[in-house]
Structures are given as C-alpha cells and as structure tokens.
Amino acid sequence: DKLLLEFQPHILKQHEGQPRLDFESFDRAVDAFFAHIESQKRMIRAETQQAQAEQRLEKIKKDQENRVEQLLQQQELLKEQAQLVETHADMVDKAIQVVNSALDSGMDWDQLEDLVQVEQTQNQNPVALLIHRLDLEHDAMVLRLDRLYFEDEDDKTMDVKIDLNETAFGNASNMFSKYRASKEKGQKTIEASAKALQAAEESAQRQVVDAQKRKNNVVGALQTKRKPLWFEKFNWFVTSDNYLVIAGRDAQQNEVIVKRYLRPGDAYLHADVHGAASCILRAKRRRTSDGKTQTLPLSEQALREAGHFTICRSSAWSSRMVTSAWWVEPHQVSKTAPTGEYLTVGSFMIRGKKNYLPPSQLEMGLGVLFRLGDDEGVLRHKNERRDFALMQLEEQDHEDTMLNNPSTAETAITQDEPPKEESQANSEKNVDEERQDSGKDGEDDNDAPESSNGDAEGNDEDSNSDDEETDQKSKPEQNTKKPAGKKGLSVKERKLIKKYGSLEAAQAAEEERLRAEEVKKQKGQGNKGKNKNGQQQQQPKRGKKTKMKRMAKKYADQDEEDRELALLALHAGEKDKKKEKQIEPEINEAAKEAAAQTLAILKKDASEMAEQLPKEVNEILAGCVTVQTPGSDATPVVRWDKFDAGTLEQLMELDLEEQQVAAAKRLAVLKESTRIDNFSASLAGIIRTIRKYGHEGLETEVPDDANQENTRRKTKAEKANEEETWKQTLAEEGVIDEELEDGAVDDTIELGKLTGKPHPDDLILFAVPVCAPYQTLTQYTYRVKLTPGNMKRGKAAKACVDMFMKDGQKAAHVERNKDLIKKVADTEWTHAITGDVKISAAGASKAMQKQKAQKKSKKKK
C-alpha cells in the first residue's frame, strides 16, 4: 500500500521530515524500489483483468436479455397483426380486390398511386383510406387498421403488411404460422442463452480466481528477466552432434540470416516447396597451432537433420507432402538477379549444383532445453551431443602429428623404459619368443585380425626394394599381441614395433632404405641422363617412349615431302605457320615529333591554365590546394595538379567574372566545412550548378557552426576505435559472435551450456523450448512427438506443457525442472511449434480420452 517516490544514496534536506525506508546497501534499495513498482503494476493489471472479466459477464447477460426481449416483442406483434386482419377481413379483401383489378386492367403503378391518393382526399373512399402505402415490387401493400384495444390516441392504428396474392384469412394464417415459429425459436434461444450464460459465468469466474491468485502472489511472481539467446529470435534447434541450425520465420528474417549469419564453411539449406524458409547450418571452427581459425567440415548427420527441419518448416507440413531438401555452399547464394528479373525480400539466387538430401518423414518433436549455470555442470554434460566425425578428425590429426614427429612420440612412450641396451635385449628376446610362438601355433595365423593381413599385403607390395626383401625373408609374420608397457600407440606404430622390434630400429631402417633408394636413383640418372656426346639428356615423359616407337613404325616409309603434304591436307590447305615475333616498324623523327605535339594538345598543364584565370580567382583556388611540405622549413606549395586542366578551362568559359569568383569561393567554403577528396570533380559540379541555376544563391561564406573535424582524415587509431565500437553494437544486437566467451570461435561453447537431460546436481538458470526433428530429441527428458494434424498451436502448446507437468516423479530436482517449465511464457511455446499438429506421446491418447469423457459428463449435468 506504500507509494514510493524515489531512491537516493543519501538523505537530502528536503526529504528529512518525510517517512522513508532504510536499507543496508544502495543495491538493495534500488532492488526494493523497482520490485515494489513492478508488484504494484502486476496488482493493477490483475485488478484490471478481474474488472474486465466482470464487465464481460455483465455485457453477456444484458445481450442475452435483450435478445429474448426482442423475440417476445416480435411474437406479440405478429399475433396482434394476425388478429387485426381477421377482425377487418371484409375491408382487407375489398382493398386486395380493388388493387388487383386495377393491375389486371393494365393500369400503370404511378397512375394507381395517384388514383388511391385522389380517392383518399376527394372522395373519402373508406377502402382507399385503409391503404397506407403500396409495395407493388413485392406484390404487397401496407394497410393501416384500427386497433381493438389501445391506451393512447397515437397507438389507435397499426400498420400491417398484406400479401396481394393471398386473401385476408390467408394472410392471417401466414402471420399465425410466423408467430408459432417465432415462439419456438424464442424457446430455443432462451435455452441456448441460459447455457451460454452459464459457460460465460464459469469462464469469468475462472478469470476472476486467476486474477485474485496473481494479485495475492505478486511478490512470488517476480523473477529475474533473462537475456534471450541471440538465435532465439529465429526458428532454431541443436543437432544430435551439436551443430546449430537457424531458419527465418518470415521474409525479413530470411534476408537477415543470409546477410549477417551465413559464414564461409556453413551450409545454406532450402526446399523446392512454397513457404520453405532459408535455413543455415552453422559450421564448427577451431584454433590451429599458428593461431588461425580453421573451418571444420560438416557432418552428414547434421545435414540430414537440417534438411528434415527445413521441410517441416514449409508448406509441406500442412499439405502432408513428403519431399527432400537441398543444400549449397555460401558462395553459391547471391542477391544478384539475372538481367530483367527482380528478387523480392527474402529471395536469393542459387548458382551452381544443388546437393539434394534424402526425403524425410514429417515428424517433429517439442522438447525442453535447460541452461546450465556452472562449469561443473557443463563438464558433466560435455559428451552429451558427440560429434563422431570431429572426434575421428582429431584422432587422425593426432596420429599424423605422432608420425611426423617420431622423436616426440618415442620420448613420450619410452619415459619409464630401461636403458637402451636392456630395451634392445628385451625386444630381441620378445621377437625370439614371438617367432617360437608363431612356429608352434601356425594354425592360429589364419585367425589374425585385418591389421595383420594388411601388414602382410603391404610387405608384399613393397617387395621391389632389396632391403625390404631381406627384412621379409629374415623376419616371418608375427601375431598382433601388444607388447607390455606400450600403451597409447597407434596402429602404424604397433606395426613398426612388431616388424623391427622398436621405434628406433624402425626409424633407422627407414632412413637406410631412403638413402639406398636415393643412391640408386642418382646412379641411374648419371648413366641415362647423358647422350653420346656427354651432354645432359632430357628425360622423356611417362608413356612418351612407347608412343614414339609406334609413330616411327607407322611413318617409317614417309619422307619429309610426304609429311608436309599430309600436314597441309590436315589443316584444310593452309600451312601451319609458327608464331613469329612481330618486328616493330621503325618510326622516323617526324612521326615522333607529331606524336609529341598531339600528346601536348591532349594533355594540358593545369598550372598554365591557372595563370590565364583572373587574379582573384587564381588566388582563391591557390589557397584551396596549398599544402605544407614536410620538413623543418615547411614551405607552402601550391598543388595545381589536384585540378584537371579541362575543369579549369570550363571555369574560364563562364560568361561573367563574377560567376568564376563565386565558383572559386564556393569551393573554398566546401574545403573549410568538409573534407574534399577530388577538387577537380567538386569544381566541375559547382560549374554545372552555376550554368543551370546561376551564381546568386551560392553560399560563398563559411558558416559559423562549421565542424573543423570533418575536414581532416581519420587516424588509424580512430578508425580502429570506431570499428571496435561498431563490433560491440553488433554484438549487443546479436549480429556477430563477440558476445561469446574469450577463445570461442563458433557456437560450441554456448551450445555446450544447453542440456536436455538435467542432472540432480546441476545448477539450472532457465528453460528454453525447442522444436526439432524427433530423432534429435531421443535423449531429452521432456519431449513429445508432433505430426501434421488439426490442433492449433496455442492449444497444442498448453497440452504439451500439461504432459510435462503430469510426470509422476516427486523428487526435488523434478519439481525444480517443472517450476522452470512453468515460468516459460506461453508465446515462446506457441512460436516454437511448427503449425497445426497432432500430439503423440506416452499416455497422450488416454489423456485425450479422459478429457473428452469429462466434457461429456459436464454437458449431461
């Protein structure tokens, strides 16, 4: 009930005598002040909703009462009209007979109306006096009949509409039939209004109760407003291998996500279906050893799930059409339309090949993701959405690193091994034991794994080398038993140890083999690389020697003359002339002098043209292009080369000297107020303006509020500062990923804080609804399956939340999860759902049948 005016860190003198509330800190005071204001707003909102519910109920009651009253009045009117027609049946029949006889005789409608008027005014015909108005278009007329019972003189008569095709009693019978139908309708209306009124009262009562609950629980309803994630403004989900997929909700968002969020390495997905949104699969990135950012390849699983998402977010969902999506690289997406065409907002041009994905079923799921608030929880859910393709790539990189740096691998492996002599002795001993085992158990060699077979095949393929032949003969096949103490070895290293006994021996054998091959190669090149004269002979390309032999055999009987004739026939009668160097023609002195004169005419000197200008104009223009030379003397230099000679010639062609002076002054004003990059272009624009509009209206004086900062160029530090400020602004709007933590190069860190399987020990901040392909939500704790149906999104959202709330578990962490789900706004659930759906979940059919049974029981009551 308090009215808080303001909050202050210290008591001011004017507030010393007023009542106040003291707090321990200024933060608590600010929090209490705004919490009190927010609670008052919520209370006022709850009271307003309660009053609106009551007003709505009163309005419904009055509306129903008015409808019933109107029906009763209509019934009484029909009954009275029918009774009057029966009472004045003779006069009514006469009026009907007179009008019908006039019409049968072919009398015009206007003449008939004039005749009735004459009979009423002049002859006082009693039948004509009954006729109030003729409605011949509908074969009817209105008679004014005297009432049997009346209280006021004004209500003495009543207008009754009579059908000309019926008699008086026929008209009365029709009126009584309408009276009975109206009476039945009134009875049904009263019954229906009673039911509608009862339903409205129940609805209004529920709204009043809810408003009162919100009014009583204002303080408990206050909660911290969370900052939405940058991708929540789009349709989004996280794939099963932790890729982020976003799609636009309308044409404007389609334009935004392509222009702002499509990066190199990402995938643009779309479908050849009306209403399909632009979808982006965001690629993962990582830091390399040299500090650069590397884009990782996209996984096939993520592409399939993103294509499934794209199809379900299109009109294929409502039409229940199974089709396939496609994806392209970012460089294939363009906003440039072909000649003569126009691209609307949200439309893009795709150039190149489209990569079509397999068709997918129309199955989506609505799940709940929870935002983790501590590092321990993030580590606990680190491997929840594994990217097996990335894990395989990292393992391959690790193996390549170990093979490229064998000394590092050997050092890591042999840290706890005995000295070199002992290790060699042990290795030889192990080799002898393995040989004995292989000799005894020769039958077991057939059951060796594929790696052993592959090793043997590799040895056979490499048997061209003499060294490898001797190694294979001296060392038979061995089993793949892993030596003790060799943990962490790759497959290739185990093969080398098995073959040579240790990594050192394997490295030495490899170096010896390479050295022998190099020596052999050098000897062969020394013998074959020289011709008979001792000159170096060029090595022929592979297959060239055999080709030359076939050509020599084929054209053995052909001489040089035959060869030329064959080539001439092959080139359609034209000789194959080799390209010869073009000999430049000699230029005499007269031609050189003429060229120099032509160049001098075309290229004029701006300084010479400036000397021909009037003195005042020359001084003003010289002041515009005067600069200080760098150095200690800093003498001013006039840079006439900043002007084009043609522009100065155009300035001289102005008719009046006043126009030339005005143009020069205007250029000086522009130089003082703004920064000019091209003096010649600016002067040419001023000259065109003077020729078109004159020089009287030009501003030739520097304004007082001219900003001198605009006339200088920005330094590198200022540009860097502006760029940093602009990046911060874009990060606040969610346009770039600057809001991610330090060291983050993609969305992985932020997505790692979202989990669908909350642990009892997790610190959870809030819950986020997500609609994704159902196969992606298989590990989520809270999920329901959605298929195309007839249930609207709002109703489906409430049903899904009810299913989440009906979990039978009573644990503390389950209640915590349910409270977080309750705090999610209804609009978030509605926006997440695809469209009209059918809910499928464990126990969903029983729940729907139970709801229908409850509705039927209420109707019976």
N, C-alpha and C positions, 0 to 999 in steps of 0.2 A: 504493500500500500504506500510505500515511500515514493517520493518524486525526487530523483537525484538530478541535480542541476549540472554539476561539473566535478572534475577531479583535479587536484593540484598537489605538487610535491611539498609545498609549504603553505601555511595558512596566511592569507593576505589580510590586511587590516579591515577591509570592508566586509570580510566574512567571519570576523572574530566572534560576533554576537549571534551568529546563526547556528542551528544544530548541524552536527557533522558526524561522520563515522571515521574512526582512526584505524589504520592498518599497519602491519609490521613493515611492509615494503611498498614501494610505488607500483611494482608489478602486480601485487595482489589487489591494490586499489583500482588499477586500470581493469584488471580481470573482473573484479566485482562490479564495477560500473557498467561495463558493456554486457556482462551476463545479466545484470538486473534489467537493462534496457531491452535485451533480447527476450527475456522472460515476459516482460510487460507486452512486447509485441506479440508473442505467442498467445498470451492470455487474451489480448484484444482480438486476435484472429480467431481464437476458439469461441469467444463470446459472439463474434460476428457470424460465425458459422452456425452457432446454435440459434441465433435470432433469424438467420436466413432459413433454416430448416423449419422453424415455427411459422414464419411468414409463408413459406411454400405450402405448408399444410393448410393454413387458413385460406389461401388462394384456391387450393384444390377443392376445399369444402364449399366455398362460395360458388365456384364454377359449376359444381355438381348440382347445387341447389337451384342455380339459375336455369340450367338445362331442364331440370324436372319441372320447374315452374312454367317455362315456355311451352313445354309439351302439354301441360294441363290447360293452359290458356288456349292453345291451338285446338284441343279437344272440345272445349266449351264453345269455341267459335263455330266449329263445324256442326256441332249439334244444334245450336241456335239457328244457323243459316238453313239447315235442312227443315227444321220446324216451321220457319217463316215461309219457305217455298211451299210446304204442304198447306199452310193456312191460306196463302194467296195463290192457290193453284189456278183458279179461273183466270185471274188477271195475268198471271205469268204465261198461261197458254195463249191468251189473246195477243200478248206482246210478241211471243215467239211466232205466231201465225202471221201477224202484220209484217214483221221484218222478213220472214221467209218468202211471203207472197211478193213483196217489193223486189227482193233479189231474184226471184224466179221470173219476174217480168222483164228483167234486164236493166233495171234502174242502176245508175252509177252510184258508187259509195258516197261520193260528195253530195249528190242530189238527195240521197236517202237521209244523210245527216241534216241537210237543210230542211227537208220535209218534216223530220222529227222536231226540229227547232221551231218551225212555224206552227205546228200543231200544239206545241207546249206554250208558246207565247200568245198566239192569237186565238186559237180555238179552245184552249184549255182542255184538250182531249185527255181523259183520265189514263188511257193506255200509254199515250206518249209521255205523260207526266211520270210514269214509272221508270222510263228509260233514262238512266244517268249517263251512260257512255256506251258507245258501240265499239266492239273489238272484233271487227269482221275478218281481220287477218287470221285469227284463231277460231273463227266460227263461234264467237261468243259475244255476249253483251252483259253490262252491269246494270242491274235493277236496284232501285232504292225502295225497299219495302219497309212498312211501318212495323215497329216492334210491338209485341203484345204487352210486355211489361218494361217500364222504363222509370228511372228515378229523376232524371234531369231532362230538360227540354232539348238539349243538344244531342242526347242519346235516343231521340224519338225514332229515328230511322236507322237502317243498316244496309250497306251496300253488299249485294250478293251477285256473284258471277254465275251466269246461266249459259249452258251449252245450247246452241241453236239446233243441234241435231237430235236433241232429246226433248221429251215432254217435261211438264212440271214435276210429275211424280218420278220420272226417270232421273231428273237432276237431283231430286230429294234422295232417291235411292243411292245414287253415287256419293252424295255427301255423307249419308249414314255409313256407307262402306269405308270411306276415308276416316270417319270418326272411330269406327271399330279398329281399323288398322293402327291408327294413332294411339288408341288406348292400349293395344297390345305392345306397341313399341315403347310407350311410356312405362309399362310394367317391366319390360326387359331392361330399359335404361335405368330404372330405379335399382334393379338388382345388380346390374353391372357397376353402377356408380357406388353402390354400397361396398362391393368387392374392391373396386379401385380405391375408394376412400380408406378402406381397411389396410390395403397394401401401402398406401401413401403414409398412413399413420404409423405403420410399423417401420417403414424406411426413415421417416422423420424422427421417430423415437430412437432408432439406432444412431442416427447422426447426432442427435442431442446427447445421447450417452457417450459417444466417442468424443464429442466436443467437451463434455464435462470431464472425461478422463484426461484429455490433453490439457484442460485448464488446471486440473489438480496436480498433474505430473509435469508441470512446466519446467521445474528445475532439473528433474531427471532426464527430460528430453533433450537438454542442451548437450551437444557433443562437438568435438573439435572438427572443423571443416578441413577435409583432406584436400591436398592438391592433386587434381586428376593427372594421370599419366599422359604423356604427350600423344600417344596413339589411341586414347580412349574416345577422341572426337570422331574417329573413323570406325568402320567395321573392322574387327581385328580378331586374331587368335594366335596362339603359340603352337607350332607343330610338335609332333611327338619327339623330334630330335632338336628342339629348342631353336627353331627359326621363327622370326616374327613375320607375320603376313598382315598387311593392311589393305583395305579397299574403301573406295569412296561411297558415301551414302547418296550423293546427288552429283549433278554435272560439275558444279563448282568444286566439290571435293575431289573429283576425278582429275580436274585441272591442277589442283594444288599438290596432290601426292606425286604426280608425274614431274612437275616443275621443281618441287622442293625436296622430295624424299627419294626419288629414283637415282641411285648411285651406280657408278661402274661396278660390274660384277653382280648386280641384282638381276632379278627376272621380272619382266612385265607380263602379266597373265590377263587373258581376256577370253571371251567365247563368242561364237557367231550366233548369238541369241539376243533378241531385243531386251533391253534393260540390263544387260550384263555390265557390271562395274569394272573400272580399271583396278586391277589387283597387283600388288607388288610383294614379291618375296625378297626380304632383306638378307643379303649375304653376310656371312661372318668374316671377321678380319682378325689379324694377329700381328704382333710386332716381330720383325725379324731381328737377327743379331746386329745388323748395322743400323737399327733404329727406324727402318722404313716400315710402312704398313702394307701387308700382303693380303689380298682378297682370296678367300678360300673358295673352292668350287662348291656349287650347290648339290645337295643330295637328291637322289631320285625320289625318296620317300617324301621329302618336303615339297617337291614339285607336284607330286600326285595329290597330296593333301591340299595344297594351294589351289590346284585346278578343281578339286571337289568343292572347295569353298566358293570359287568363282561361279560355278554352275548353280549352286544352291542359292546364291545371292542374285540371281537373274530371274527373268520371267519363266524360265524352265521349271521353277518350283511350283508356281501356281498352275501352269499348264501340265505339270507332271510328265515332262518330256526328258528322257534320258539322252544326254549328248556328251560331248567332250570339249574340254577347253584346250588352249594352246598358249605357248609362252615364247617370248623373243628376248634378245639381248637389249640393253638400254639404248645402244647406238642405232637400233632399228626403229625406235619410236621418234617420230618427228611431228612438229606442229605445222610444217610447211606443206600446203596442199598443192596438188597438180594445177597446171595452168587452166584457168576457167572454173575451178571448183573452190568451195569455201568450207572450212571446218568450223563447226559450231563449238560452243563451250563444252569441254569435257570429251571432245572427239580428237583422235590422233591418227596420223598416217603411219602405217607399218610398211617398211620396205625390207625386202628380203624374205627368207624362208621362215615359215611358222612351224614350230615344233609342237605337234599335236600330242596330247596326253590321252591315256585310255579312258573310256567312258566310266562314269562313277554313278552309284546309286544315290537317290535323293534322300539321304539320311543325315540329319544334323543332330547335335546334342547341345543342351543348355547345362553348363556347369558353373562352378564357383571356384575362383582362384583367390588365395589368401596372400596378403603382403606380409612378408617376414620383416621383423624389426631388429634382429640382432645377427651378428656374424656367426654365432654358433648354429643358429637355425639354418642359415644359408649353407654352411658346410654340411649340415645334416642332410640337406636335400640336394647336394651337389650333383649326384649321379641319377637324379630322378628322370631327367629327359636326356638320355645319352645320344650323342651323335657318333654312331659307329664308323661312318665314313671319315670323320675328323680324327677319331682315335686311330684308325688304320693309317691315315696320312702321317700322324705324329710318330707312330711306331716305325713307319718306313723312313722318315727323316732321321730318327734316332739310329736306325741301322746304317743308313748312309753315312752319318757322322762317325760312327764307330769304324766303318770300313775305310773311310777317307783318312782317319787319324788312328792307325793301328797302335801307335806308341801310347796314345792316351788310353785306348781300350785295354792294352796289355798292362799298363800301370794300374788301372782300376781293378783288373782281375787278379793280378799276382801280388796284391798288397800283403797278404798273410801267407805266402808260399815260402818254402825253404830256399836256400841259396841255389845258384844256377846249376852247379854240378849235381846237387842232390835232385833237383827237379828234372834234369835230363836223365839221370839214372832211373828215377821213378817212372818217367814217361817211357823209357825203353823197356823197363820191366812190365809196365802196363800193356805195351804193344806186344811183347812176347806172350803175356797171358792171353791177350785177345786172339793172337794167332793160334794158340793152342785150343782155345775155346771154339774158334771157327773151324779148326780141323776136326775136333771131336764132334761137334754138333753141326755138321754140314747140312743136315736136313732142315735146320731152323732158318737157313738163309732165305728160303722161299717165302717165309712169313715176315720179312723185314718191311718196315714202313716205306712209303713212297719216297721219302727223302733219300733213303739208301739206294733205291733203284735209280733215282735221278742222279745221284752222285756217280754211280757206275756208268750210266749213259754219258754223263758229262766227261768222264775219263776216256770213254771210247771215242767221243767226238774230238777230243783234244790229243789224240794219239799220233798226230802228224809230227809232233816235236819229239826229238830223240830223247831229251831229258825226261819227258813225261812217260815215254815208253819204258825207260829203265825203272822209273818210280813205280809204274803199274806192275811190272814184272816182279820187282823185288818186294812189293807190298801188296798182298792179296786183299780181297774185300773183308771188311770187319763189320761187326754188329754195331748198332747205334746206341750202345749203352753209354750213358753220360758219365764222364769221369768225375770222381768225387772232388768237391771243392770248386767246381766250375759253374757256379750259379750266375744267371744273368747273361749267358752267352746267346748270341743269335744262331740261327740255323747254319749260316755260312761259316761262322767261327767254329762251331762244333764239327763241321765237315773238315775244316783245315786241321784242327787238333787231331781228329781221327786219322787223317791222312799222313800228317807229318810228325805228330807227337806233341807239338807245342806251337804257339803262335810265332815264337822267334824262328823256329826251324821253317815254318811255312813262309814267313817273310823272306828269309834268306834264300829259300828255294825259288820263290817268285822273282827276286832280284837276279838270281843267277840265270833263270830262264829268259828273262827280258834282255840281259846282257848278251847271251848267246844268240838270240834272235837278231839283235842289233848288229853284231859282228858278221853274222851270216848274210844279213841284208846288205851291209856295206861291201862285202866281198862280191856279191852278185852284181851290185851296181857298178863296181870297179871293172868287172870283166865285160859286162854287157853294155855299159854306158858309153863306150868309145868305139868309133869306127876304125877302119884300117889305117887311116892317117893319124890316128891318135886323138882326133877331135871328139868332144863330148857329143853323144848322140841323144836326141830327144826320145824319151820312152813313149811308145805308141799307147793309145788308149785301149781299154779292155774291149776285145772283140774286133779291133781295127785290123789286126794282122790277118785274121781269117777272112775278113771281108776283102782285103786287098788281094789275097790269094785267089778268091773266087772271081774278082774283077779281071785279074791278069789272065786267068784261064779262059774267061768268056771273050775277052777282046784281044786274044793273042794274035789273030790274023789281021788286025785293024792297024793301018798306018796313020800317020799324023793327018794326012789329007782327008782320009775317010772320017776321022774323028771330027774335023772341022765341019764337014758336010752334015754329019749327024747332029752336031750341036746347032747348026743353022736351021735344020728342019725342026728340031725340038723347040726352038724359040720363034717359030712362025715366020721364018725368013729374015729375022733381024739378028744381027751379030750381037753377041754378049760382050758389050764393051765394059771394061773395068773403069771404075771411077778414077778419074784423073784429077789431080789438083788444078783448081781454076787459077789461071795466070791473071793476075790483076793488070788491067791496061795501064799503060804509062800516062800520067797526067802532066800536061805541059804547064808552063808558068802562067800563061794567060788564063787557063781554066782555074788554076789555084787562086789567082787574083779575083776572078769573077765570083768564086765561091765565098771568098773572104768579104767582098763587098755585099753580097746577098745576106750573109750572116750578120754583118753590121747593121743592115737595114732592118732585119727581123728582130734582132736583139739590141734594144736601145739601152743606153745608160740612164739610170734613174737620177743620178746626180746632175747630169747635163740638163735633163728635163726640169729639174727643180730650180736651176738657175734662171730658166725662162719664165718662172712664175713671178707674180708681183712680190714686192719685198715683204709686205706684211704677211702674205700667205706663206712665203718661204720661211719666215721666222717662226710662225706658229707650228708648221709641220716639222721644222728642225727641232723645236722644243719637244715634240711628241716622240721623236726617235733618237734623242740624245741620251747616251749611256756613259757611265764612268768606267774607264779602263782599269783593270786590276793592277795593283802595284802601289808603290809608295807615292808616286806623283799623282795618280788618279786623275788624269786629264780627261775632260769630256770629249766624246767622239760622236759625230752625227752619223747614224746608220741609215744612209739613204737606200741601202739595199733591201730594207724592210718594205719599201714601196715598189710597186711594179711600174715600169715606165709607161705602160699603156694606161694605167689608172691615173697617173699624173697628167697624161695627155688628155684624158677625158675631163679632168678638172680644168685644164686650160681652155677646153672647148665650151665651157659655160659662158653665157652671153654677158653677164654682168660681173664686175669685180666684187660686188657685194655678195654675190652668191658663192664665189670662191672663198672669200673670207669667212662666210657663215659655215661653209663645209669644213674648213680647217678648224674653226673654233669648236664646232660640234665634235670633231674627232678629239680635240684636246679635252673637252668635257668628259667624253667617254673614257679617256685614259685616266683621268683623275678619279672617276667614280667606280669604274670596273676594270678588270684585267682584260687586255686585248691581246689575243694570240696572233692575229693576222691583220696588220694595219692596212694592207692594200685592200682586203675584202671589206673591211669596215668603211673605208673611204669610198669604195665603189658603191656600197649600199646607201651612204649619205648622198652621193651624187644622184643616184636614181630617185631618191625621195625628193630632192630639190627639183629635179626635172618634172616630176609628176605633180607635186603639191606646192612648190615654191619654197623660199627660204624664210618667210616671215614667221612661221610658227616653230622654228627650230629652237631648242634650248641651247643657248651659247654661253651659259654661266654655270659654274659648279654649284649644285645645291648645298645648303648648309648641313643637311643630315647625311651627306655622302660618307659612306663607310670606307676608310682607307685600307682596312684589312682585305677588302675584296680585290685590291689592285696588285697584291703580291702573290707569288706562288707559295703553296704549302710545302713545308719541310717534310722529310721522311718521318720524323718523329710524330708530327701532327697527323700525317696520313695513317701511320700505324695506330695512333690513339683512336682515330675515327673508326678504323677497321675493327679494333677491339671493342669499342662501344657498340658498333653495329652487330657484332657477333653476340654480345651479351643480350642485346634486344631480341635477336632471333632466337637465342636460347630460351629466353623468358616466354616467347610465343610458341616454343616447341618446334621451331623450324629446323634447327640443327641440333646435333647431339652434344653440345657444350655442357648441358646440364648433367651429363653422365660423370661418374667419378673419375679421379685422376688415373691415367693409364688406360682408360677404356677406349677402344677403337670401334666398337659396334654395340649392339643391344644386348649382348650376352650377360653383362653384369646386372643390368636392370631386370632382365627376364629371369635370372637366377634367384631373384628375391620373391618370385611368384611361385606358389606351390598349390597343387590341387589335393595333396594328401597331408593335411596339417597333423603335426605330432603333438602329443600332450605337453611336451616341454617347450614348444615353440612360443616365441613372443610375436603375436599377430597384431598388426595395426588396423587393417580394414579388409573387407571382402570386395571382390570385383566380379560381376557376372560376365561370362564369355559364352558365345555361341560358335561352335566349331564342328567340323566333321566328327561324327560319333566315334570313329575309330581312334581319334586323338584323345578322347576323354575316358578311355578304358581304365586308367589308373586314378581317376578323380574320385574323391569320396562322395561328393554331391553332384549327381548328374541325372539327366532324364533324356530320353530319346525323342526326337521330333521328326515327324514325317509330314508331307503335304496333307492338309485336312481343311476343316471348315471353322475351327475355333479361332477367334480373333486374338490378336497379340496381347491385349490387356488382360483378357480373361485367362489366356494360357499362362501369362506371367504369374497371376495370382495362384493358379492351380499348381504350378511348379514350386512356388515358394511354400505352399501348403504341404506338398510332398516332402520338401526338405525339412519342414518343421515337425512332421509326424514320425520322425525317427524314434524308435523305442528306447534308445540308449539314454541313460540318466547320468553319465559321467560328467565331471566338471568341465573338461575340455570340450565335450559335445555341446553343453549349454552355452559355452563361450562362443563356439562357432555359430550356433543358432542366433545368438544375440547380434553377432556381426552381420549375419544374413538379413536379419530384420531391419538393420539400420540402412541397408541399401535402398535407395529411392525407387519408387515404382517406375519412374521414367527410364531408369537405367535398365531394368528388366525388359521393359517394352521395346526399347531401342535395340537391345541385343538380339531379340528373337527375329527370325528371318521373315516370317509372314504368317498367313493363316496356316495353322499347324494341327496335328493330331499328336497327343502326348502318349508315349509308350514308356512304361517303367514297371518295376516290380510292384504289383498291387495296385496299379493305376486303374485297371478295369473294375476291380472290386470297389475302389473308392468312388468311381463314377456311378456304378450301380447303386451304391449306398446313398449318394446324393440324390439320384432320381427317385429312389424309394421315399426319402424324406420329403421331397417336393410333392409327391403324390399323396402322402399322408397328410400334409398340410392342406392340400386342396380339398380332401374329403372332409376335414374338420371344418 
